[in-house]
C-alpha cells in the first residue's frame, strides 16, 4: 500500500478513482483529477498504476491516498493462474470494502482494467454512486460486466459497440490534458520552406517494435527530396534507440529520437503529421488537438478495439488507417508519398477533425470531457439519488 497525507477529509468530498495500470486507463483519470481540486482522492490501482499516480501527485498540492492491489486477468487459460486471479480479486474485494467503509468516498469512478473489478463491486455493496468510463469504440469485457452494477456507463464514442442492452449510458468523451485542447484551438499550420515538415511517430506509452524497425526503414527509403524536407520526432524502445538514430543519420534525415517524451503535447504542437497506434487516450488526444494522423492499430488488441477507434476517424474522412498485417511496406510508402504530394489533404483532415470535435462538444453542452465528467461527479455527490438523463 502506498500512502500519502489525506487531510481534512471532513471539509471536502472524496472521489475514489480506480484504474488498471496502463496509460490508456490512467491518463484519462489524471486529466479528470486535474479538474477537481475541490476533492480529496482515494486511488486504487495496481503496481504499474501506482507509479503513474505517485509521480502525478508529487507535483500537486492535493490530498490523496494510493492503494495498490495485485490483480491479474481471470481470462487466463491456465487453470492454476485462473484460480490465483480469482483469489486476488477476492482479496482485493475485502480490501476495497474496508477502504470504502473507513474512507467513505462520495462517488467512485472506474476507468477499466482488472484492478477495477473488486472496488466497483464494493461500491455497489456499500451503495456508493458509481461511474464506469469506457475509453474505446468497443466496450471492454471488464467494463461491460461492471456497467451492470454501476449507476452510469460513460462513453468516449457516441457509437460504442456492444452496449445495446446496457441502460444508463451517457456520452462524455475521453478526458485529455488541457494542453491538447489548447493545440486544437489553433488552426493547422502548414509547413514552409524554411522549416522542416515534422512527423511525430509514437506507439503508445511504451513505443512499438513495428515503428522502430519497419516504419523507420520505410521512411529511410523515401526519395531523397522528401528526406531532405522532413524532421522525424520518434519514440522508441530503449533496445532500438541506437539503431534507429543511426538509420536516420545514415540517410541524412533530421531526427529527434527518445524512449519517452515527458511533455508529448509539445511534440504534438510542432507536428504536421502524426503516425501512431490507436488506443483510447491516443485517439482522444488526436481529436482534441485536431492533428491529422495515420493510425496503425495494434494487431492483437483485445476485440480489435484499436481498429474500431481508428475507423471512427477514417469513416469521418479525417484520418488514415494502415494495417500492418494485411498491408505491405510499399503500401505505406505510397501513402506517405501521396500525402507529401498533396499536403492540402492534411489541412482538410485537420479541419474535418475540428468540425467533428465541435459536433461532439455540442452533445456535452460545449464542455470538454474533463469538465463534463467533473460536473457529473459533483452532481452525483450532491444528489446521489438523482437520475441522470441518457445522451446516447
C-alpha positions as YAML, in Angstrom:
chain: A
units: angstrom
residues:
- id: 1
  name: UNK
  ca: [0.00, 0.00, 0.00]
- id: 2
  name: UNK
  ca: [1.30, 3.43, -0.98]
- id: 3
  name: UNK
  ca: [0.34, 6.22, 1.35]
- id: 4
  name: UNK
  ca: [0.29, 10.00, 1.44]
- id: 5
  name: UNK
  ca: [-1.28, 12.57, 3.69]
- id: 6
  name: UNK
  ca: [-5.03, 12.68, 3.13]
- id: 7
  name: UNK
  ca: [-6.08, 15.54, 5.38]
- id: 8
  name: UNK
  ca: [-9.24, 17.30, 6.39]
- id: 9
  name: UNK
  ca: [-11.47, 14.76, 4.69]
- id: 10
  name: UNK
  ca: [-14.43, 16.19, 6.61]
- id: 11
  name: UNK
  ca: [-14.05, 19.51, 4.74]
- id: 12
  name: UNK
  ca: [-14.06, 18.13, 1.23]
- id: 13
  name: UNK
  ca: [-15.90, 15.45, -0.65]
- id: 14
  name: UNK
  ca: [-13.93, 12.32, -1.56]
- id: 15
  name: UNK
  ca: [-13.68, 10.84, -5.03]
- id: 16
  name: UNK
  ca: [-12.44, 7.28, -5.31]
- id: 17
  name: UNK
  ca: [-10.66, 6.63, -8.62]
- id: 18
  name: UNK
  ca: [-9.95, 3.04, -9.71]
- id: 19
  name: UNK
  ca: [-7.99, 2.07, -12.81]
- id: 20
  name: UNK
  ca: [-5.78, -0.59, -14.35]
- id: 21
  name: UNK
  ca: [-2.10, 0.24, -14.65]
- id: 22
  name: UNK
  ca: [-1.76, 1.03, -18.37]
- id: 23
  name: UNK
  ca: [-1.53, 4.57, -19.70]
- id: 24
  name: UNK
  ca: [-4.83, 4.17, -21.55]
- id: 25
  name: UNK
  ca: [-6.65, 3.72, -18.22]
- id: 26
  name: UNK
  ca: [-4.53, 6.08, -16.15]
- id: 27
  name: UNK
  ca: [-4.23, 9.21, -18.33]
- id: 28
  name: UNK
  ca: [-7.98, 9.96, -18.54]
- id: 29
  name: UNK
  ca: [-8.21, 9.70, -14.76]
- id: 30
  name: UNK
  ca: [-5.31, 12.13, -14.30]
- id: 31
  name: UNK
  ca: [-6.95, 14.62, -16.64]
- id: 32
  name: UNK
  ca: [-10.15, 14.36, -14.62]
- id: 33
  name: UNK
  ca: [-8.37, 14.77, -11.27]
- id: 34
  name: UNK
  ca: [-6.74, 17.94, -12.61]
- id: 35
  name: UNK
  ca: [-10.22, 19.45, -12.88]
- id: 36
  name: UNK
  ca: [-11.30, 18.52, -9.35]
- id: 37
  name: UNK
  ca: [-9.13, 20.49, -6.93]
- id: 38
  name: UNK
  ca: [-12.05, 20.74, -4.51]
- id: 39
  name: UNK
  ca: [-11.98, 16.99, -3.79]
- id: 40
  name: UNK
  ca: [-9.83, 14.61, -1.81]
- id: 41
  name: UNK
  ca: [-8.82, 11.42, -3.63]
- id: 42
  name: UNK
  ca: [-8.67, 7.71, -2.90]
- id: 43
  name: UNK
  ca: [-6.81, 5.79, -5.63]
- id: 44
  name: UNK
  ca: [-6.98, 2.03, -6.15]
- id: 45
  name: UNK
  ca: [-4.77, 0.62, -8.90]
- id: 46
  name: UNK
  ca: [-2.05, -1.99, -9.46]
- id: 47
  name: UNK
  ca: [1.72, -1.57, -9.01]
- id: 48
  name: UNK
  ca: [2.21, -0.17, -12.52]
- id: 49
  name: UNK
  ca: [-0.52, 2.40, -11.97]
- id: 50
  name: UNK
  ca: [0.84, 3.27, -8.55]
- id: 51
  name: UNK
  ca: [3.96, 4.77, -10.13]
- id: 52
  name: UNK
  ca: [1.90, 6.94, -12.50]
- id: 53
  name: UNK
  ca: [-0.19, 8.31, -9.65]
- id: 54
  name: UNK
  ca: [2.78, 8.86, -7.32]
- id: 55
  name: UNK
  ca: [4.58, 10.92, -9.98]
- id: 56
  name: UNK
  ca: [1.41, 12.87, -10.70]
- id: 57
  name: UNK
  ca: [0.50, 13.73, -7.10]
- id: 58
  name: UNK
  ca: [4.11, 14.57, -6.26]
- id: 59
  name: UNK
  ca: [3.68, 17.81, -8.23]
- id: 60
  name: UNK
  ca: [0.20, 18.60, -6.89]
- id: 61
  name: UNK
  ca: [-0.99, 20.15, -3.65]
- id: 62
  name: UNK
  ca: [-3.86, 17.68, -3.35]
- id: 63
  name: UNK
  ca: [-4.88, 15.37, -0.54]
- id: 64
  name: UNK
  ca: [-4.80, 11.73, -1.60]
- id: 65
  name: UNK
  ca: [-4.10, 8.15, -0.66]
- id: 66
  name: UNK
  ca: [-2.98, 5.42, -3.07]
- id: 67
  name: UNK
  ca: [-3.72, 1.71, -2.59]
- id: 68
  name: UNK
  ca: [-2.15, -0.86, -4.91]
- id: 69
  name: UNK
  ca: [-3.88, -4.22, -5.37]
- id: 70
  name: UNK
  ca: [-2.26, -7.12, -7.18]
- id: 71
  name: UNK
  ca: [-4.82, -8.42, -9.69]
- id: 72
  name: UNK
  ca: [-4.20, -10.48, -12.85]
- id: 73
  name: UNK
  ca: [-6.54, -11.50, -15.66]
- id: 74
  name: UNK
  ca: [-9.08, -14.24, -14.81]
- id: 75
  name: UNK
  ca: [-9.31, -14.95, -18.57]
- id: 76
  name: UNK
  ca: [-6.03, -16.88, -18.42]
- id: 77
  name: UNK
  ca: [-6.44, -20.36, -19.92]
- id: 78
  name: UNK
  ca: [-4.09, -21.88, -17.35]
- id: 79
  name: UNK
  ca: [-6.30, -23.26, -14.57]
- id: 80
  name: UNK
  ca: [-3.82, -22.51, -11.78]
- id: 81
  name: UNK
  ca: [-3.39, -18.92, -12.99]
- id: 82
  name: UNK
  ca: [-7.17, -18.55, -13.23]
- id: 83
  name: UNK
  ca: [-7.57, -19.70, -9.61]
- id: 84
  name: UNK
  ca: [-4.80, -17.32, -8.50]
- id: 85
  name: UNK
  ca: [-6.53, -14.45, -10.31]
- id: 86
  name: UNK
  ca: [-9.89, -15.18, -8.67]
- id: 87
  name: UNK
  ca: [-8.17, -15.32, -5.29]
- id: 88
  name: UNK
  ca: [-6.50, -11.96, -5.98]
- id: 89
  name: UNK
  ca: [-9.86, -10.42, -6.89]
- id: 90
  name: UNK
  ca: [-11.37, -11.82, -3.69]
- id: 91
  name: UNK
  ca: [-8.59, -10.29, -1.60]
- id: 92
  name: UNK
  ca: [-9.00, -7.00, -3.46]
- id: 93
  name: UNK
  ca: [-12.73, -7.11, -2.72]
- id: 94
  name: UNK
  ca: [-12.13, -7.42, 1.02]
- id: 95
  name: UNK
  ca: [-9.56, -4.61, 0.95]
- id: 96
  name: UNK
  ca: [-11.86, -2.40, -1.13]
- id: 97
  name: UNK
  ca: [-14.76, -2.89, 1.29]
- id: 98
  name: UNK
  ca: [-12.57, -1.80, 4.21]
- id: 99
  name: UNK
  ca: [-11.30, 1.22, 2.25]
- id: 100
  name: UNK
  ca: [-14.85, 2.32, 1.42]
- id: 101
  name: UNK
  ca: [-16.13, 1.72, 4.95]
- id: 102
  name: UNK
  ca: [-13.30, 3.70, 6.57]
- id: 103
  name: UNK
  ca: [-12.73, 6.43, 3.96]
- id: 104
  name: UNK
  ca: [-16.38, 6.87, 2.93]
- id: 105
  name: UNK
  ca: [-15.98, 8.16, -0.65]
- id: 106
  name: UNK
  ca: [-18.89, 10.16, -2.06]
- id: 107
  name: UNK
  ca: [-18.52, 8.82, -5.62]
- id: 108
  name: UNK
  ca: [-16.47, 6.05, -7.26]
- id: 109
  name: UNK
  ca: [-15.31, 6.21, -10.86]
- id: 110
  name: UNK
  ca: [-13.61, 3.32, -12.66]
- id: 111
  name: UNK
  ca: [-11.54, 3.58, -15.83]
- id: 112
  name: UNK
  ca: [-11.27, -0.11, -16.70]
- id: 113
  name: UNK
  ca: [-8.77, -2.91, -16.20]
- id: 114
  name: UNK
  ca: [-8.96, -5.90, -13.87]
- id: 115
  name: UNK
  ca: [-7.99, -3.90, -10.75]
- id: 116
  name: UNK
  ca: [-11.33, -2.06, -11.07]
- id: 117
  name: UNK
  ca: [-13.50, -5.17, -10.61]
- id: 118
  name: UNK
  ca: [-13.41, -5.50, -6.81]
- id: 119
  name: UNK
  ca: [-13.62, -1.76, -5.96]
- id: 120
  name: UNK
  ca: [-16.62, -1.29, -8.25]
- id: 121
  name: UNK
  ca: [-18.39, -4.32, -6.75]
- id: 122
  name: UNK
  ca: [-17.60, -2.94, -3.30]
- id: 123
  name: UNK
  ca: [-19.12, 0.43, -4.19]
- id: 124
  name: UNK
  ca: [-22.31, -1.36, -5.22]
- id: 125
  name: UNK
  ca: [-22.40, -3.35, -1.95]
- id: 126
  name: UNK
  ca: [-21.93, -0.13, 0.04]
- id: 127
  name: UNK
  ca: [-24.45, 1.84, -2.09]
- id: 128
  name: UNK
  ca: [-21.86, 4.41, -3.22]
- id: 129
  name: UNK
  ca: [-22.81, 6.15, -6.52]
- id: 130
  name: UNK
  ca: [-20.51, 4.92, -9.27]
- id: 131
  name: UNK
  ca: [-19.47, 5.60, -12.86]
- id: 132
  name: UNK
  ca: [-17.59, 3.26, -15.17]
- id: 133
  name: UNK
  ca: [-15.79, 5.03, -18.03]
- id: 134
  name: UNK
  ca: [-15.07, 3.31, -21.35]
- id: 135
  name: UNK
  ca: [-12.23, 4.79, -23.45]
- id: 136
  name: UNK
  ca: [-12.64, 2.74, -26.64]
- id: 137
  name: UNK
  ca: [-15.10, 2.39, -29.54]
- id: 138
  name: UNK
  ca: [-15.96, -1.14, -28.44]
- id: 139
  name: UNK
  ca: [-16.64, -1.72, -24.76]
- id: 140
  name: UNK
  ca: [-14.10, -3.84, -22.87]
- id: 141
  name: UNK
  ca: [-15.16, -7.04, -21.15]
- id: 142
  name: UNK
  ca: [-14.49, -5.76, -17.64]
- id: 143
  name: UNK
  ca: [-16.37, -2.52, -18.26]
- id: 144
  name: UNK
  ca: [-19.30, -4.37, -19.80]
- id: 145
  name: UNK
  ca: [-19.52, -6.53, -16.69]
- id: 146
  name: UNK
  ca: [-19.24, -3.55, -14.35]
- id: 147
  name: UNK
  ca: [-21.75, -1.47, -16.32]
- id: 148
  name: UNK
  ca: [-24.47, -3.80, -14.99]
- id: 149
  name: UNK
  ca: [-23.80, -2.71, -11.41]
- id: 150
  name: UNK
  ca: [-22.73, 0.92, -11.93]
- id: 151
  name: UNK
  ca: [-25.06, 3.89, -11.90]
- id: 152
  name: UNK
  ca: [-23.67, 5.25, -15.16]
- id: 153
  name: UNK
  ca: [-21.65, 3.95, -18.10]
- id: 154
  name: UNK
  ca: [-19.76, 6.93, -19.57]
- id: 155
  name: UNK
  ca: [-18.70, 6.57, -23.21]
- id: 156
  name: UNK
  ca: [-15.87, 8.14, -25.19]
- id: 157
  name: UNK
  ca: [-17.53, 7.31, -28.54]
- id: 158
  name: UNK
  ca: [-21.18, 8.03, -29.33]
- id: 159
  name: UNK
  ca: [-21.49, 4.81, -31.36]
- id: 160
  name: UNK
  ca: [-19.64, 2.49, -28.97]
- id: 161
  name: UNK
  ca: [-20.21, -1.16, -29.91]
- id: 162
  name: UNK
  ca: [-21.68, -3.91, -27.70]
- id: 163
  name: UNK
  ca: [-23.61, -1.52, -25.40]
- id: 164
  name: UNK
  ca: [-27.06, -2.15, -26.90]
- id: 165
  name: UNK
  ca: [-28.56, -3.79, -23.80]
- id: 166
  name: UNK
  ca: [-26.94, -1.52, -21.24]
- id: 167
  name: UNK
  ca: [-29.04, 1.13, -19.50]
- id: 168
  name: UNK
  ca: [-27.90, 4.46, -18.03]
- id: 169
  name: UNK
  ca: [-25.46, 5.27, -20.83]
- id: 170
  name: UNK
  ca: [-24.11, 8.79, -21.21]
- id: 171
  name: UNK
  ca: [-21.65, 10.29, -23.72]
- id: 172
  name: UNK
  ca: [-18.84, 12.21, -22.04]
- id: 173
  name: UNK
  ca: [-15.87, 11.78, -24.36]
- id: 174
  name: UNK
  ca: [-12.42, 10.80, -23.12]
- id: 175
  name: UNK
  ca: [-10.60, 13.31, -20.84]
- id: 176
  name: UNK
  ca: [-7.25, 14.59, -22.09]
- id: 177
  name: UNK
  ca: [-4.74, 17.09, -20.74]
- id: 178
  name: UNK
  ca: [-5.58, 20.76, -21.20]
- id: 179
  name: UNK
  ca: [-2.54, 21.26, -23.44]
- id: 180
  name: UNK
  ca: [-4.04, 19.08, -26.19]
- id: 181
  name: UNK
  ca: [-7.25, 21.11, -26.12]
- id: 182
  name: UNK
  ca: [-5.25, 24.33, -26.44]
- id: 183
  name: UNK
  ca: [-3.43, 22.96, -29.53]
- id: 184
  name: UNK
  ca: [-6.84, 22.22, -31.08]
- id: 185
  name: UNK
  ca: [-7.88, 25.86, -30.78]
- id: 186
  name: UNK
  ca: [-5.12, 26.90, -33.20]
- id: 187
  name: UNK
  ca: [-5.61, 26.37, -36.93]
- id: 188
  name: UNK
  ca: [-3.41, 23.79, -38.64]
- id: 189
  name: UNK
  ca: [-0.03, 25.31, -39.52]
- id: 190
  name: UNK
  ca: [1.30, 24.30, -42.93]
- id: 191
  name: UNK
  ca: [4.98, 23.57, -43.41]
- id: 192
  name: UNK
  ca: [7.14, 26.27, -45.00]
- id: 193
  name: UNK
  ca: [10.36, 26.21, -46.99]
- id: 194
  name: UNK
  ca: [12.45, 27.45, -44.05]
- id: 195
  name: UNK
  ca: [11.03, 24.91, -41.57]
- id: 196
  name: UNK
  ca: [11.02, 21.11, -41.90]
- id: 197
  name: UNK
  ca: [7.89, 19.03, -42.36]
- id: 198
  name: UNK
  ca: [7.63, 17.40, -38.93]
- id: 199
  name: UNK
  ca: [6.36, 13.85, -38.42]
- id: 200
  name: UNK
  ca: [5.72, 12.64, -34.87]
- id: 201
  name: UNK
  ca: [5.87, 8.84, -34.50]
- id: 202
  name: UNK
  ca: [4.97, 7.14, -31.26]
- id: 203
  name: UNK
  ca: [3.44, 3.80, -30.33]
- id: 204
  name: UNK
  ca: [1.50, 4.46, -27.18]
- id: 205
  name: UNK
  ca: [3.06, 4.70, -23.72]
- id: 206
  name: UNK
  ca: [5.93, 2.27, -24.38]
- id: 207
  name: UNK
  ca: [6.78, 2.60, -28.07]
- id: 208
  name: UNK
  ca: [6.41, -0.12, -30.70]
- id: 209
  name: UNK
  ca: [8.77, -2.57, -32.36]
- id: 210
  name: UNK
  ca: [6.98, -2.20, -35.70]
- id: 211
  name: UNK
  ca: [7.56, 1.56, -35.71]
- id: 212
  name: UNK
  ca: [11.23, 1.22, -34.77]
- id: 213
  name: UNK
  ca: [12.03, -1.36, -37.42]
- id: 214
  name: UNK
  ca: [9.63, -1.44, -40.38]
- id: 215
  name: UNK
  ca: [8.39, 2.15, -40.30]
- id: 216
  name: UNK
  ca: [11.89, 3.58, -39.83]
- id: 217
  name: UNK
  ca: [13.02, 1.56, -42.87]
- id: 218
  name: UNK
  ca: [10.08, 2.83, -44.94]
- id: 219
  name: UNK
  ca: [10.91, 6.46, -44.14]
- id: 220
  name: UNK
  ca: [14.59, 5.91, -44.93]
- id: 221
  name: UNK
  ca: [13.59, 4.54, -48.35]
- id: 222
  name: UNK
  ca: [11.61, 7.65, -49.32]
- id: 223
  name: UNK
  ca: [13.00, 9.73, -52.21]
- id: 224
  name: UNK
  ca: [15.92, 11.99, -51.29]
- id: 225
  name: UNK
  ca: [13.84, 15.12, -52.00]
- id: 226
  name: UNK
  ca: [11.34, 14.11, -49.29]
- id: 227
  name: UNK
  ca: [14.05, 13.01, -46.83]
- id: 228
  name: UNK
  ca: [15.65, 16.46, -47.03]
- id: 229
  name: UNK
  ca: [12.34, 18.11, -46.27]
- id: 230
  name: UNK
  ca: [11.31, 16.16, -43.17]
- id: 231
  name: UNK
  ca: [12.11, 16.05, -39.49]
- id: 232
  name: UNK
  ca: [11.26, 12.91, -37.51]
- id: 233
  name: UNK
  ca: [10.35, 13.01, -33.83]
- id: 234
  name: UNK
  ca: [10.10, 9.39, -32.72]
- id: 235
  name: UNK
  ca: [9.54, 7.48, -29.51]
- id: 236
  name: UNK
  ca: [11.31, 4.12, -29.49]
- id: 237
  name: UNK
  ca: [12.08, 1.31, -27.09]
- id: 238
  name: UNK
  ca: [15.43, 1.50, -25.29]
- id: 239
  name: UNK
  ca: [16.80, -1.51, -27.17]
- id: 240
  name: UNK
  ca: [16.04, 0.20, -30.51]
- id: 241
  name: UNK
  ca: [17.36, 3.66, -29.62]
- id: 242
  name: UNK
  ca: [20.86, 3.41, -31.09]
- id: 243
  name: UNK
  ca: [19.79, 1.53, -34.23]
- id: 244
  name: UNK
  ca: [17.03, 3.99, -35.12]
- id: 245
  name: UNK
  ca: [19.27, 7.02, -34.56]
- id: 246
  name: UNK
  ca: [21.99, 5.53, -36.78]
- id: 247
  name: UNK
  ca: [19.50, 4.71, -39.55]
- id: 248
  name: UNK
  ca: [18.22, 8.26, -39.78]
- id: 249
  name: UNK
  ca: [21.74, 9.66, -39.55]
- id: 250
  name: UNK
  ca: [22.94, 7.37, -42.36]
- id: 251
  name: UNK
  ca: [20.09, 8.52, -44.61]
- id: 252
  name: UNK
  ca: [20.65, 12.18, -43.65]
- id: 253
  name: UNK
  ca: [17.21, 12.64, -42.08]
- id: 254
  name: UNK
  ca: [16.87, 15.18, -39.27]
- id: 255
  name: UNK
  ca: [15.60, 13.25, -36.27]
- id: 256
  name: UNK
  ca: [14.86, 13.60, -32.55]
- id: 257
  name: UNK
  ca: [14.74, 10.14, -31.00]
- id: 258
  name: UNK
  ca: [13.88, 9.31, -27.40]
- id: 259
  name: UNK
  ca: [12.50, 6.46, -25.31]
- id: 260
  name: UNK
  ca: [9.97, 8.82, -23.72]
- id: 261
  name: UNK
  ca: [8.77, 12.38, -24.23]
- id: 262
  name: UNK
  ca: [7.80, 13.89, -20.89]
- id: 263
  name: UNK
  ca: [5.55, 16.52, -22.45]
- id: 264
  name: UNK
  ca: [4.29, 14.79, -25.58]
- id: 265
  name: UNK
  ca: [1.89, 17.69, -26.25]
- id: 266
  name: UNK
  ca: [4.89, 19.89, -27.08]
- id: 267
  name: UNK
  ca: [5.71, 17.45, -29.88]
- id: 268
  name: UNK
  ca: [2.06, 17.43, -30.99]
- id: 269
  name: UNK
  ca: [2.16, 21.20, -31.33]
- id: 270
  name: UNK
  ca: [5.04, 21.16, -33.82]
- id: 271
  name: UNK
  ca: [3.91, 18.10, -35.79]
- id: 272
  name: UNK
  ca: [2.38, 18.36, -39.27]
- id: 273
  name: UNK
  ca: [1.56, 14.64, -39.32]
- id: 274
  name: UNK
  ca: [1.30, 12.06, -36.54]
- id: 275
  name: UNK
  ca: [1.83, 8.32, -37.01]
- id: 276
  name: UNK
  ca: [0.65, 6.35, -34.01]
- id: 277
  name: UNK
  ca: [-1.25, 3.44, -32.53]
- id: 278
  name: UNK
  ca: [-4.94, 4.00, -31.83]
- id: 279
  name: UNK
  ca: [-5.53, 3.33, -28.16]
- id: 280
  name: UNK
  ca: [-8.32, 5.25, -26.42]
- id: 281
  name: UNK
  ca: [-6.13, 8.02, -24.97]
- id: 282
  name: UNK
  ca: [-4.20, 8.48, -28.22]
- id: 283
  name: UNK
  ca: [-7.27, 8.97, -30.41]
- id: 284
  name: UNK
  ca: [-8.72, 11.34, -27.80]
- id: 285
  name: UNK
  ca: [-5.54, 13.43, -27.96]
- id: 286
  name: UNK
  ca: [-5.72, 13.47, -31.77]
- id: 287
  name: UNK
  ca: [-9.36, 14.55, -31.60]
- id: 288
  name: UNK
  ca: [-8.66, 17.30, -29.07]
- id: 289
  name: UNK
  ca: [-5.58, 18.65, -30.85]
- id: 290
  name: UNK
  ca: [-7.11, 18.40, -34.36]
- id: 291
  name: UNK
  ca: [-3.88, 16.96, -35.74]
- id: 292
  name: UNK
  ca: [-4.01, 14.77, -38.89]
- id: 293
  name: UNK
  ca: [-2.83, 11.22, -38.25]
- id: 294
  name: UNK
  ca: [-2.06, 7.85, -39.77]
- id: 295
  name: UNK
  ca: [-3.25, 5.18, -37.36]
- id: 296
  name: UNK
  ca: [-1.51, 1.79, -37.18]
- id: 297
  name: UNK
  ca: [-3.82, -0.24, -34.91]
- id: 298
  name: UNK
  ca: [-2.18, -2.78, -32.62]
- id: 299
  name: UNK
  ca: [-3.00, -6.09, -34.35]
- id: 300
  name: UNK
  ca: [-3.58, -8.12, -31.18]
- id: 301
  name: UNK
  ca: [-5.59, -5.53, -29.23]
- id: 302
  name: UNK
  ca: [-8.50, -7.10, -27.33]
- id: 303
  name: UNK
  ca: [-11.62, -7.35, -29.53]
- id: 304
  name: UNK
  ca: [-9.66, -5.39, -32.15]
- id: 305
  name: UNK
  ca: [-10.65, -2.21, -30.32]
- id: 306
  name: UNK
  ca: [-7.74, -0.18, -31.71]
- id: 307
  name: UNK
  ca: [-9.00, -0.73, -35.26]
- id: 308
  name: UNK
  ca: [-12.51, 0.34, -34.19]
- id: 309
  name: UNK
  ca: [-11.05, 3.51, -32.62]
- id: 310
  name: UNK
  ca: [-9.17, 4.38, -35.81]
- id: 311
  name: UNK
  ca: [-12.18, 3.54, -38.01]
- id: 312
  name: UNK
  ca: [-14.05, 6.42, -36.34]
- id: 313
  name: UNK
  ca: [-11.59, 8.84, -38.00]
- id: 314
  name: UNK
  ca: [-11.47, 7.04, -41.34]
- id: 315
  name: UNK
  ca: [-15.29, 6.91, -41.53]
- id: 316
  name: UNK
  ca: [-15.43, 10.66, -40.96]
- id: 317
  name: UNK
  ca: [-12.75, 11.19, -43.64]
- id: 318
  name: UNK
  ca: [-10.30, 12.81, -41.22]
- id: 319
  name: UNK
  ca: [-7.57, 10.20, -40.82]
- id: 320
  name: UNK
  ca: [-5.87, 7.20, -42.41]
- id: 321
  name: UNK
  ca: [-5.57, 3.57, -41.27]
- id: 322
  name: UNK
  ca: [-2.62, 1.35, -42.10]
- id: 323
  name: UNK
  ca: [-2.99, -2.36, -41.33]
- id: 324
  name: UNK
  ca: [0.49, -3.66, -40.56]
- id: 325
  name: UNK
  ca: [-0.61, -7.28, -41.11]
- id: 326
  name: UNK
  ca: [-2.57, -7.02, -44.36]
- id: 327
  name: UNK
  ca: [-0.80, -4.04, -45.96]
- id: 328
  name: UNK
  ca: [2.76, -4.05, -47.26]
- id: 329
  name: UNK
  ca: [5.68, -1.67, -46.76]
- id: 330
  name: UNK
  ca: [5.15, -0.40, -50.29]
- id: 331
  name: UNK
  ca: [1.54, 0.46, -49.38]
- id: 332
  name: UNK
  ca: [2.77, 2.64, -46.52]
- id: 333
  name: UNK
  ca: [5.40, 4.22, -48.76]
- id: 334
  name: UNK
  ca: [2.73, 5.07, -51.35]
- id: 335
  name: UNK
  ca: [0.52, 6.59, -48.65]
- id: 336
  name: UNK
  ca: [3.35, 8.82, -47.38]
- id: 337
  name: UNK
  ca: [4.30, 9.89, -50.92]
- id: 338
  name: UNK
  ca: [0.68, 10.76, -51.68]
- id: 339
  name: UNK
  ca: [0.42, 12.88, -48.53]
- id: 340
  name: UNK
  ca: [3.64, 14.73, -49.41]
- id: 341
  name: UNK
  ca: [2.42, 15.31, -52.94]
- id: 342
  name: UNK
  ca: [-0.98, 16.55, -51.72]
- id: 343
  name: UNK
  ca: [-0.31, 18.29, -48.42]
- id: 344
  name: UNK
  ca: [-3.63, 20.09, -48.68]
- id: 345
  name: UNK
  ca: [-5.14, 16.76, -47.53]
- id: 346
  name: UNK
  ca: [-3.58, 17.33, -44.11]
- id: 347
  name: UNK
  ca: [-5.18, 20.75, -43.79]
- id: 348
  name: UNK
  ca: [-8.56, 19.31, -44.85]
- id: 349
  name: UNK
  ca: [-8.21, 16.43, -42.38]
- id: 350
  name: UNK
  ca: [-7.45, 18.87, -39.56]
- id: 351
  name: UNK
  ca: [-10.48, 20.98, -40.47]
- id: 352
  name: UNK
  ca: [-12.73, 17.92, -40.52]
- id: 353
  name: UNK
  ca: [-11.43, 16.78, -37.13]
- id: 354
  name: UNK
  ca: [-12.18, 20.24, -35.76]
- id: 355
  name: UNK
  ca: [-15.73, 20.11, -37.15]
- id: 356
  name: UNK
  ca: [-16.21, 16.61, -35.72]
- id: 357
  name: UNK
  ca: [-14.82, 17.72, -32.37]
- id: 358
  name: UNK
  ca: [-17.27, 20.64, -32.29]
- id: 359
  name: UNK
  ca: [-20.20, 18.36, -33.07]
- id: 360
  name: UNK
  ca: [-19.26, 16.11, -30.16]
- id: 361
  name: UNK
  ca: [-18.71, 19.13, -27.92]
- id: 362
  name: UNK
  ca: [-22.28, 20.25, -28.62]
- id: 363
  name: UNK
  ca: [-23.52, 16.93, -27.20]
- id: 364
  name: UNK
  ca: [-21.66, 17.80, -24.00]
- id: 365
  name: UNK
  ca: [-23.18, 21.30, -23.85]
- id: 366
  name: UNK
  ca: [-19.88, 22.78, -25.11]
- id: 367
  name: UNK
  ca: [-17.92, 21.30, -22.23]
- id: 368
  name: UNK
  ca: [-14.66, 19.36, -22.51]
- id: 369
  name: UNK
  ca: [-14.80, 15.66, -21.48]
- id: 370
  name: UNK
  ca: [-12.95, 16.51, -18.24]
- id: 371
  name: UNK
  ca: [-15.37, 19.33, -17.39]
- id: 372
  name: UNK
  ca: [-18.40, 17.27, -18.28]
- id: 373
  name: UNK
  ca: [-17.29, 14.31, -16.15]
- id: 374
  name: UNK
  ca: [-16.29, 16.51, -13.21]
- id: 375
  name: UNK
  ca: [-19.69, 18.24, -13.29]
- id: 376
  name: UNK
  ca: [-21.41, 14.86, -13.47]
- id: 377
  name: UNK
  ca: [-19.46, 13.62, -10.44]
- id: 378
  name: UNK
  ca: [-20.29, 16.79, -8.49]
- id: 379
  name: UNK
  ca: [-23.97, 16.36, -9.34]
- id: 380
  name: UNK
  ca: [-23.90, 12.73, -8.18]
- id: 381
  name: UNK
  ca: [-22.07, 13.54, -4.95]
- id: 382
  name: UNK
  ca: [-24.51, 16.33, -4.10]
- id: 383
  name: UNK
  ca: [-27.60, 14.35, -5.02]
- id: 384
  name: UNK
  ca: [-26.79, 10.60, -5.15]
- id: 385
  name: UNK
  ca: [-30.37, 9.52, -5.91]
- id: 386
  name: UNK
  ca: [-30.97, 11.91, -8.81]
- id: 387
  name: UNK
  ca: [-31.39, 10.18, -12.17]
- id: 388
  name: UNK
  ca: [-29.02, 11.33, -14.93]
- id: 389
  name: UNK
  ca: [-30.70, 11.59, -18.33]
- id: 390
  name: UNK
  ca: [-29.14, 9.49, -21.09]
- id: 391
  name: UNK
  ca: [-27.45, 11.22, -24.00]
- id: 392
  name: UNK
  ca: [-26.95, 8.14, -26.19]
...
